[in-house]
Amino acid sequence: MTYPISGGTQPLRIYMPEGSGSGPLPVVVYYHGGGWVIADLDTYEASAMALARKANAIVVSVEYRHAPENKFPAAHEDAFAAYKWVLANAGQFGGDPAKLAVAGESAGGNLAANVAIMARDGNVQAPLHMLLVYPVAGTDLTTPSYIANQNAMPLSKAAIGWFVDKTLAKPEDAKSPMLNLATMADLKGLPPATVINAEIDPLFSDGEMLVEKLKAASVKTTHLTYKGMTHEFFGLDAVVADAKTAQDAAARNLRAAFEPPAR
């Protein structure tokens, strides 16, 4: 399907769990990674399919405008537009608009967290949970993990520098709280979060700092670090055992968020 943005539309893809029945299902609004520059719905399809299957939820995988043709904050604006579209239209595809979560990997993790912030600030229905997989949470490229993993694959420090250069419209954008979630953003009042980190990843420190900031803001946060794993491992459950374990943990937390509270 498509959702409207300023001046046009963007595609989204809806994944239904097998054997889901006729009742409305919870919905996960998922944002792919790629530094806001590369990748698309196909690149991250494995993650979306796994979450739909394991969380027994509809997953709406969102495309958004990319840099350098569309500079920051175009992707963030689109991410929130997609979230509001899902809220308004979930019933069209068997979703329950009262049971929404946001999820994302890498740059998509940053988008997911920002959607929760924009919902809070715009008095829009909040997601029930945030699944943030090795999220971009800052623009400081001198953190310990950037130094230790500067030549890591498939994501290196140089690659992130390239993404940042292509994404920012002007140098002062690097100081935006939207990009600096771990140091400058107001995280109070956000929904519970699951933050998943890979050890061999320039973004490892970003995830750790974001967890500390979330906890300091009294946001219930689960932090999972997978040793020996690299950036992009999450969708590789067909060949990487820790990817399956991480997906299972993420799905458990999503299902728990969707369940009604015990009487």
DAFEN-V507178 format. One line per field, one symbol per residue. ss: DSSP state (a for helix, b for strand, c for the rest). burial: # if it has 16 or more other ideal C-beta (glycine too) atoms within 10 Angstrom, else .. A space follows every 10 residues. Layout:
ss=???
burial=???
This chain:
ss=cbbbbccbbb bbbbbccccc ccccbbbbbb bccccccccc ccccaaaaaa aaaaaccbbb bbcccccccc cccaaaaaaa aaaaaaaaaa aaacbbbbbb bbbbbcaaaa aaaaaaaaaa accccccccb bbbccccccc cccaaaaacc ccccccaaaa aaaaaaaccc aaaaaccccc cccccccccc ccbbbbbbbb cccaaaaaaa aaaaaacccc bbbbbbbbbb cccccccccc aaaaaaaaaa aaaaaaaacc ccc
burial=..#.#....# .####.#... ...####### #########. ...#.##### ########## #######..# ########## #######..# ...###..## ########## ########## .....##### #########. ..#.##.##. .#..###.## ..##.###.. ..#..#.### ###.#.#..# ########## ########## #.##....#. ######..## #######..# .##..##.## #.##..##.. ...
